[in-house]
Amino acid sequence: MGNDRSGTGAETVSGSGYALLLAAGPAGKQRLMDAAAALPQLAAVPPAALLGTPGGASVVQLVDPADPQTVLTHLRTAAAHPGPVLVHLAGQLTLDAKQRLPHLALARTTPRTARYTALPWHWLAAELGRRPPGSTVVVADLVADETAWPPLRAAGPSGLAAGLTLYGTVAPAPPKRGAPPKRGAPPKRGAPPKRGMATPDYSRAFAGLLRGAAERPPLALLHQRAALEAGLGSGPELLLDGAGPDEAYPAPDAAPGPEAAGWAGQTGPAGAAGPVAVTPPRMPPGPPESFLPADPRPAPPSLRPPQPTHAPLPPPPRRAPVADPLAATHAAIFEAANSGRHSEAASMAAAWEQEALRTAGPRSDEAIHWLEVRADLSRIAGDPARACELWLAVADARLGNGEPVGHPEVEGAVDRAHHQWQFVQDRARASALAPPLMELRSRVPGRRPGALEAVRRRAELLRAPARTR
């Protein structure tokens, strides 16, 4: 890290800095940490000492935000700053119920709504990871709830540090507490025991050391001293020491490789299984043109069933599916598709899509999920035109729901539509798909330059008269 000089000397960097101090957590009984208690002492640190910048620094505090887009806006402001940047996070981690990816809980987050009301951790890594190496540090004082702690404990610090220079600590949720019954008395019935509230001891120690220092010490040394002063290191908590893999954090729909840290395919020491990683269905060979999406094109994030089994397909439920009851359903659908029983697989998916439309509506997450399933089934069946149409519908639905054009799932849908379109050999169908794909590509250019131009070039070729011999 360029800002963190190894050794024992003081650390200073040129230019003005920017600090974003974020304290967040859900309201009510879901809150596990008094995150806001971290800010008063951090705010009392002189900005130049907080950033190690003799030229001063701007400090922005964000307390209990409710909207992840608000936080994303502040992250982008920090990421655009030309000088050194420090982002301090105090709060709690959770996993969303669908993709099982880490999120920072915000004011309106509940276990069922985390995907929409919490800040995805990969947004943090994506925004700050674009900055010049060594110009950015993240300091975290976090608690992981019961969903996030087992996979994080199995992954270790690298499960969060990918793409970031990250210092701090992550601890499990405080245990529930209750007064023990008197000797000989039967246990009391009624209200469950209350859970204790964690305190941001690491943040307080971190701030106290900075207030007492003439110059900011190297971050590695500052971290060690703060952890020691906060009494950390001998318990179950994880210490984030600034080390981590250099690769970017995988996008939510990226299929983790065997070397990927953390959140997929991990099992905790107590047998608490994390999300299961599976190999998505094989993609067709490379497209005939030079365009390829910047990232490998895995199966959609929601299409990660366990390895196929021969369990019979359960009938569509009478109510909308609850969190992840569909592992056997996905396995049966994709077993049929990969065995060549494409009509059977399509009928299964269509039945579930109709149930989602009836119970949740056409723009619901459940309905979009089954659009993604049908798109991938069309790809497996060798119908790239239909797959392209469905991925265009997925992208349109997500944009219609207000997802930003840079959201990984929006980009992924457009990239997949583009990828499948290049396999459409029927000139009439390819020509008909070109205008809506071009319109979406103009709004969602993707991460690889030249994608829109590639669509235009092929569309022009399709409009030209076919050569005859």
N, C-alpha and C positions, 0 to 999 in steps of 0.2 A: 504494500500500500504506500503510494507516494507520500501521503500526508503523515505517515507513521514511521519515523526514523527509528531503526532498531538501535538498541543500546540503552543508555541511561540518561542521555542528554534531554534537555527540554525540546519540545516540538513546536515549531512555528512554521507557517506557510505564508506566502505572499498573497496580496489581494484581499478584498473583503469577502466575508463568508456569509452563509445562509443556514439557519437552523430552523427546523420544523419540529416542534415538540407536540406530540400527539398522545393524548390520554383518552382511552375509549373503553367502553364496556356496555353490555346490555343492561337495561333497566330492571329493577325488581330483584326477585330471588335468583335470577340467572347470573347475576354479577358475582364474579369470583375474586376480584381484586379492586381495592380502592385506588384505581389508576390515577385519578385526579390529584391524589396526595403527592404524586411525584413532581408536579409542576412548580409549586411555589419555590422549592429550593433550587430547582434548575433555572427558573426565571431570575433568581437572585444572583446567579453566576454572571460576571461580566461577559458580554458577548465575545469579546476578543479572547478571553480565556476558554470559553466554551468551544470555540472553533480553532483556537490556536492561530488567530490571524491578527497581527498588529494593526492592520487597517480597519478593524472593527467587523461587525457582522449584524445582519438583520435576523431577528428572532421572531417567529410566528408560533403562537400557541393555538391548538385546536383541541377543545374539550368536549367529549361526548358527542361527536358528530353522528347524525342519524343516517346520512346518505353516502354510500360508497363513492358515488360520483363526485361529491364534494371533496372527499379525501383525495380522490384521484386528481382533481384539479390542483389541489395544494401540492401533491407529489410532482405534478408536471411543472409547476412553478419552481419548485426546488430543483428539479432536474435541468431546467433551462438556465439556472444561475451559472454565470461563468466562473465563479470562484469556488472555494471549498464548500462542501455541503455536509451537514450532520442532520440525520433524522433520528429522533428519539421516540421510541414506541413504548407505551405502558398500557397493558390491558391483557386480554385473554384470547387464546387461539381456540378455534373449533374447526370441525370438518363439515363441509356441506354434505347433505344426505345423498346426493346423486353421484357426484364425481369423487367424493372422499378426498378432497384437496383442502389444504390449510387455508383458513380465513381468519382475519382479525375481526373479532366481534365488535359491532357498533351498537348504538343506542337502541335500535329497533330489532336487533338480532334475536331470533329464537332458534331452537334446534331444527325446526322444520323450514325456516325461511333463510337460513344462513347464506344460501347461494345467491340470494337477491339483496339481502340487507347487511351483509358483512363484506369486508374488503378482502378480495382474493389476494393471497400472499404473492402470487406470481405477478400481479399488477405492480407491486412494489419492486420486485426484481426486474421486471421489464422496463419500467421507467428509469430507475436509477442505474440499471446495468448498461444503459446507452452512454453514460457519462464517461469522460476520459478515465483510464485506470488511475487509481490512487487519489481521486478527487473527492471521494464520497465515503462516508462511514455511517452505518446504522447501529444504534445502540438500543437494545431491547431488554425490557424488564417485563416478562410475560408469564402468565399461567396458562396451562393447557387443560382443557376440560376432558371429560372421560372419553370423548370420541377422538380427540387429537393426541392425548398423551401416549397410548400404547404404540402407535406407529412412529411417533417422534422418538420415543425412548428406544425403539428398535433401530431407527435410522441414525440416531446420534445427531450432533450439531450440524453435520453436512446436509441433513434433510431440510434445513432452512437457509443455509449459508450460500447455496449455489448462486453464483452471479453477484454476490454481495460481500462487502467487508463488514462482518457482523460481530459485534461484541455484546455481551450481556448474559442473561440467564433465562431459562425457561423451567418452570417448576410444575409439578402436577397440581391439580385442584386441591385446596385444603380439605381435610377430612371433615365429615359431618360430626357434629358434637352434640351431646345431650347429657343431662345430669343422670348418672347411674342410679338405678333404683336402690332404695334402702335394703339392707340385708333382710332377707325373709319376705320382702314385699313383692308381689307379682309385678311384672313389667307393665308400665302404663300404656294404655291404648290411646290413639288419637293422633295428634299432629306428629309428623316425622321429625327426627332430630334436625336441628339447624346446622348449616354449614358455616364454618368460619370464613372470614374475609381476609385474603392475603393482603399484605402491605408492600409497597414498592421499596423495600429496603435497599436493593442494589442501586436504584436511582438516587436515593437519598445519600448513600455513601459516595456515589460517583460525583454528585453535586458538591458534597462537603469537601471532598479532596480538591476539586477545582477551585472552590472559594478560598481554600487555604494555600494555594500554590501561586507563586509569583508568575510562573509560566506553565503552560499545560505540559505535563510529562508525556512521554510516548504513550500512545493509546494502549498498547499491550501491557505496559507497566501500570497504567491507570486502572485498567480492567482487573488486573490481579489484586491490586490494593483494595479496590471497591468490593470485590467478591470476598476478600478476607475480612474486611470491616463489616460486611453485611452478614457474616457467619455462614457463607455458602461454601460448597465444595465437599462437605461430609455427608450430605443428604442425597436424595434421589434426583435433585435438580440437574439440568444440563448447563454447563458453562460454555458460552459462545466466545471463543478466544480470537476471533479475527481470521482464523484459517478456514479454508473451504475450497471446494473444487472451483475451477475457473470457468467451467462450461455454464452456459446460460440456463436458467431455470426452465424445465420443460413446460411447454404450453399445456393448458388443461386437457387438450385432446391428443397430446403426444403419447405414444406408446412407450413406456419406460424400457430402456435396454437393460441387459443383465447387470451393468455396472451402475445404474441409476440409484441414487440414494433415496431411500426413505419411504415415500408415502404409498408405494405399491408393493405387494408381495412380501410384506414384512409381518412377522409374528412376534408379539411381545413375549417376555420371559414367562409370563403366567399363562401363556397359550392364547392371549387375546389377539385374534387375527386382524391384521390390517386389510386394506383393499387388495383384491386379488388381481394380479397382472396376467393377462393372457395375450397370446399372439393373435393379432387381428387377421382376418382373411387376407390372403395374398392379393396384392394389387396386380393388374396387368402390366406387361412390359412398358417401358418408357414411351412417352407420347411421340408421335411422328415429327413434331416440331421441336424447336430448341427450348421452348418455355417449359419449365418445371417449377412448382411451388418452392419457395425458399426452404421450407421445412419438409421432412418426409411426410407423406400423406397416410397417416394411420387411419384406422376405423374411427368413427365418431366416439367421443368420450363415453357416451351412454351405451356403446355396444361392446362392453368388456365383460362378457359372461365368463364363468368358470369354464374349464375344458368341457366340451360337449359330453353329455351323458345320454343314456337311453331312457331317461325318465319321461313319462307321457306328459304331454302339454296340458296344463290346467286350463279350464275354460276361462274366457274373459270374466273378470269380476263384475259384480253388480254395482260396485262403487269404484271410484278412482283408486288406482294402486297407491299404497302407502310406500314409505321409504324402502326402496330396494327389495320388493318381493318378487322381482322378475328374473332372477338369475336362471332358474330352470326354464322359464319361458324363452329367454334369449338363446339359451343353449339348444333348446329343441328347434327353434326357428332356424338358427344358423347350421345346425346339424343337417336339417332337411335341405337347406340351400347348398351347402357344400357337398351334399350327396347327389345333387342334380335334381332334386324334387322342388323345382323352383315355384311351380304353381301352388304346391302345398305350403311352402314357406310364405309366399305372398298372401295366401288366404289367411294364414295365422296372423300376420302383421296387420292385414286389413281389418280383421275382427277387433283387434286391440285398438287400432286407430279409431274405429267407429265408437268404441266405448269411451275413449278419451274425448272425442268430439262431443259426445252426448253429455258426459258428466262435467267436463272442464272447459269446453269451448275451443274454437278453431285456433286461437292465438295462445292457448295455454302451453305450458312447458311440456305437459304430457302429450299433447297433439304434435308439437314440434319434434319431440322424441321419436314418435312413430313415423313421421316424415323422414327423419334421418335413417331409421331402420329400413324403410322401403327404398330409399335411395341406395343404400348399400346392398340391399338384396338385388336391385336392378343391375348394379355393377357386377355382382357375382354371376347373375344370369346372362351376362354378355349383352345387355341393352344399355349402352352408354347414353343414348339420346334420352331415354326415360330417366336414367340416373341424373343426367344434367338437369332436366326439368325439375326433378324433385329437390335437388340441391339449391337450385334457384329459388324454389318455393320456401325452403328452409331459411335462406338468407333474407328473403323478403319478409318473412314472418318475424325474424329476429330484429330486423331494422324497424319494422312496424311496431314492435314492442318497446322501442326506444333504446335498444342496445347500440352503443357507439360503433362507428364504422371500423375503428381499430380494435374492437373486441376480438379475441382469438377465435371465438366460435363463429362470428360473422365472417372473418377472414377465411377461416377454414371451410365454411360452406361455399363461398365464392371460389376459392381455390379448387375445391373438389368439382364444382360445376364446370369450371374451365378445363380441368384435367380430363373429365369425361367427354366434354364437347369435342376435344381433339381426336377422340376415337370414333366419332360419328362419321360413317362412310357415306350414308345417304345424303346427297347434296341438298335435297329439298328440306329435310329435317334439320340439317346443320345450318342452312341459311335461315330457317325460321327461328332457330335458337340464338342466332348471332345478335340480333338487336337487344333482347333483354339481357343477355350476358354482357354486351358492351355497355349498356346503361349501368348495370351493377358494377362492372369493372371501373367505370369512371368515378363511382362513389367509393368503392373499396379496392384500391389499386393493389393491395397486398404488400408483402415485404420484399419482393423481387422486382427490380426495375424492368420495364418493358412488357409487363403483362397485358396492359390495355393495347399497346401497339401490336402485340402478337394476335390478339383477337381481331383487330382491324385488318391486319395483313391477310389472315385466313378468310375473313368475310369478303374481302375484295377478290380473292382467288375463287371463292364460291360463286360470286356474281358473274365472273367471266365465263364465256361459253365453254362448255366441256369439249376437250380435244377428242377428235375421232380419228381412227386410223383407217 
